[in-house]
């Protein structure tokens, strides 16, 4: 019976080729197990998600503070309008009851 080589697509022929294929398969399996373990680590995933949310919130806050520094009058006017609206709403509700 003639040995077949791995290069002709018929499968590994030598012990060394089999060992290399086994080593490669073990490496792939190890990576797959690590990926699955990471996906099932709920605490770590929650920490990662919380960190991402904190980063996005920090970026947004930074943009808002830059906007206030660049255009303080419109921001202050909007805040004053909101405050007046809340005051009027409270007054209306108190008088209504």
N, C-alpha and C positions, 0 to 999 in steps of 0.2 A: 504494500500500500504506500503510495507516494505522499509525502507531506505537502500541505498547501501553505502558501505564504499569506500573511495578512494583507499584503498589497493587492492580491488578485480578487479580494472581496469574498473569498470562500471561508475566511476565518483564520485564526492564528495557527501557525504550524509548529513553532518551537516553544520550548519551555520558557525561554526568555520573553518571547512575545506574549505568552500567557501571563507571566509575572507583571509585565508592563501594563497589560490591559487590566489586571486585577488592581494594581496600584492606582491606576487612573480612576477606576470605578470606585475605589475606596475614598479617594479625594473628593470625587463628585458627591458621594453619599455623605461624607462628613460636612461638606458645604450645605447640602440640603437639610441635614439634621440641624445645623446651626441656624439656618434661616427659619425653619419651623419652630425651633425653640424661642427665637426672638419674637416671632409672631404670637406665641402663646404667653409671653411674659407681659401680662396685663399691666402690672405696676410700671414697668419700664416704658411701655407704650403710652401710658397716661402721663408719665413725667415728660416724655418727648412732646406730647401734644400740648401740655401746659406750658412748656418752654416756648413752643412755637407761638402760642397765643400771647404770651407775655412779650415776645419780640415784636409781634405785629402791633400790639397795643402801644408799646414804646415808640414804634415808628410813627404810628398815627398821632400820638401825643406830641411827638417832635414836630410833625408837619403842622399841627394845629398851633403850637407855640410859635413856629416860624411865621405862620399866617397872621397871628395876632401882632407880632413885631413888625411885619411889613405893612399891615393895614389895621391899626388899632381903632380908628374911628368907626368903621363899619361894624367891627366886632362888638365894640362897646355899645353902639346904637342897637344892635340886635339883642344884646343881653338886656339892655334897658327896656326894650319893647317886650321881651319875654317877662321881665319882672313886673311891668305895668299890667300886662295881660293876666298874670297870676293874681296880682292884687285885685284887679277888677272882678275876676272870677270868684275869689274868696268873698269879696264884699257882696256880690250878687247872691251867693249861696247863703250868707249870713242873713241878709235882709229877706230872702225868700222864706226862711224857716222862722 
